[in-house]
Amino acid sequence: MSKAIKELIERDLKKKYADLDSAMVVSVHGLSGVDANKVRGRLRKKQIEVHVIKNRAAKVNLANIHTVFGDVEDTRLPPSSVDAVLILKTYHEFEHPIPLMKKLRASLKPGAKIGIIDRNGNGTDHGIMPDLVEHEMSQAGYRRIGKYDFTKDDGQDYFLIFTPN
């Protein structure tokens, strides 16, 4: 990821999430440009991503973004504490998306939304088809309220927005 794109994301993060009480971002882009050998201690990849996101939020003065290292068994998020979730190019990596999304529901505030940006694919090629995402989210108790394909010019990426039923 180029420096200009990183700066744009940081500026947009500040602009878009400054008014939220709590936002959750799941992203593979958290590791861009990070040398894992320079991170103190023994951290697994996902823990490093949490560390990087925490530092990036601090850099742009977003005190309302809190980083948490959770898993499918325990999201480690307090009940009714999250306004918005953005799953950025990682949904296809979830080993058990339905139970994870079911667990996440308890942490969402009333009216919370979940955005999923991913690319068309079969799950083994860093992508997943949007109809499968919609099916799994439905199984987890969510309904789609938005669908966009404006994320990239190649027509491969999509942006789905869900809310709990």
C-alpha positions in Angstrom: 0.0 0.0 0.0 1.4 3.4 -1.0 2.1 6.1 1.5 -0.5 8.3 -0.1 -3.2 5.7 0.2 -2.2 5.1 3.9 -2.5 8.9 4.5 -5.9 9.0 2.8 -7.2 6.0 4.9 -6.0 7.7 8.1 -7.6 11.0 7.1 -10.8 9.2 6.1 -10.8 7.2 9.4 -10.6 10.4 11.4 -13.4 12.1 9.4 -15.8 9.1 9.2 -15.4 7.6 12.7 -14.7 10.7 14.9 -18.4 10.8 15.9 -18.8 7.2 16.7 -18.6 6.0 20.3 -17.0 2.7 19.2 -16.1 1.2 15.9 -14.5 -2.1 15.0 -12.3 -2.6 12.0 -11.1 -6.0 10.9 -8.4 -5.5 8.2 -5.6 -7.3 6.4 -4.2 -3.9 5.6 -3.2 -3.4 9.2 0.2 -5.0 8.5 1.2 -3.0 5.4 4.7 -1.8 5.8 5.2 -3.3 9.3 8.3 -5.3 10.1 7.1 -8.0 12.5 10.7 -8.3 13.8 10.6 -4.7 15.1 7.5 -5.4 17.2 8.4 -6.1 20.9 7.6 -9.5 22.3 6.2 -12.6 20.7 3.0 -11.6 18.9 1.0 -13.7 16.5 0.0 -12.1 13.1 -3.5 -11.0 14.3 -2.1 -9.6 17.5 0.4 -7.5 15.4 -2.5 -6.2 13.4 -4.3 -5.1 16.6 -1.1 -3.3 17.7 -0.7 -1.6 14.3 -4.4 -0.4 14.2 -4.1 0.8 17.8 -1.0 2.9 16.9 -2.6 4.2 13.7 -5.7 5.3 15.5 -3.5 7.1 18.1 -1.5 8.8 15.4 -4.7 10.5 14.0 -6.1 11.2 17.5 -9.0 8.8 17.4 -9.4 8.1 21.1 -12.8 6.4 20.5 -11.2 3.4 18.6 -10.2 0.6 21.0 -8.3 -2.4 19.8 -9.3 -5.9 21.1 -7.8 -9.3 20.2 -10.8 -11.6 20.2 -11.8 -14.9 18.6 -14.9 -16.9 17.6 -15.4 -18.2 21.2 -15.0 -14.8 22.8 -15.0 -11.5 20.9 -13.9 -9.8 24.1 -16.2 -6.9 23.3 -18.5 -5.6 26.0 -22.3 -6.1 25.4 -24.0 -3.3 23.4 -20.7 -1.4 22.9 -20.2 -1.2 19.1 -21.8 1.3 16.7 -20.2 0.0 13.5 -18.1 -2.9 12.2 -16.1 -2.8 9.0 -14.7 -6.1 7.8 -12.2 -5.1 5.1 -11.0 -7.9 2.8 -11.0 -10.5 5.5 -14.4 -12.1 5.6 -13.2 -14.8 3.2 -10.5 -15.7 5.8 -13.0 -16.4 8.6 -12.9 -20.2 9.4 -16.3 -20.1 11.1 -18.2 -17.0 10.1 -21.7 -17.9 11.2 -20.8 -18.5 14.9 -18.5 -15.5 14.9 -21.2 -13.2 13.6 -23.7 -14.7 16.0 -21.4 -13.9 18.9 -20.7 -10.4 17.6 -24.4 -9.5 17.8 -24.3 -9.3 21.6 -21.7 -6.5 21.3 -23.7 -4.3 18.8 -25.6 -1.3 20.0 -29.2 -0.9 18.7 -29.0 0.3 15.1 -25.4 -0.8 14.6 -24.3 -1.7 11.1 -21.8 -4.2 9.7 -20.0 -3.4 6.5 -18.2 -6.1 4.6 -15.8 -5.3 1.8 -14.4 -8.3 -0.1 -13.8 -9.5 -3.6 -15.5 -12.1 -5.8 -13.9 -15.5 -5.4 -14.2 -19.1 -4.1 -12.6 -18.8 -0.7 -9.3 -20.2 -1.8 -8.3 -17.2 -3.9 -8.7 -14.4 -1.3 -12.3 -13.8 -2.2 -15.8 -15.0 -1.6 -19.0 -14.5 -3.6 -21.4 -11.9 -2.2 -24.4 -14.3 -2.3 -22.5 -16.7 0.0 -21.7 -13.9 2.4 -25.4 -12.8 2.4 -26.5 -16.4 3.0 -24.1 -16.8 6.0 -25.0 -13.5 7.4 -28.7 -14.4 7.2 -27.9 -17.7 9.0 -26.2 -15.6 11.7 -29.3 -13.4 12.1 -28.6 -10.3 9.9 -30.3 -8.8 6.9 -28.6 -6.9 4.1 -29.6 -3.2 3.9 -27.1 -2.1 1.2 -25.0 -3.5 -1.7 -22.5 -1.5 -3.6 -19.8 -2.3 -6.2 -18.1 1.1 -6.3 -15.0 0.0 -4.3 -12.8 -0.6 -7.4 -13.0 -0.1 -11.1 -12.3 -3.8 -11.9 -15.8 -4.9 -10.7 -14.2 -7.6 -8.5 -14.8 -5.9 -5.1 -18.2 -5.4 -3.4 -19.4 -3.6 -0.3 -22.3 -5.2 1.7 -24.0 -3.5 4.7 -26.0 -5.6 7.2 -27.9 -4.9 10.4 -29.2 -7.4 12.9 -32.8 -8.8 12.3 
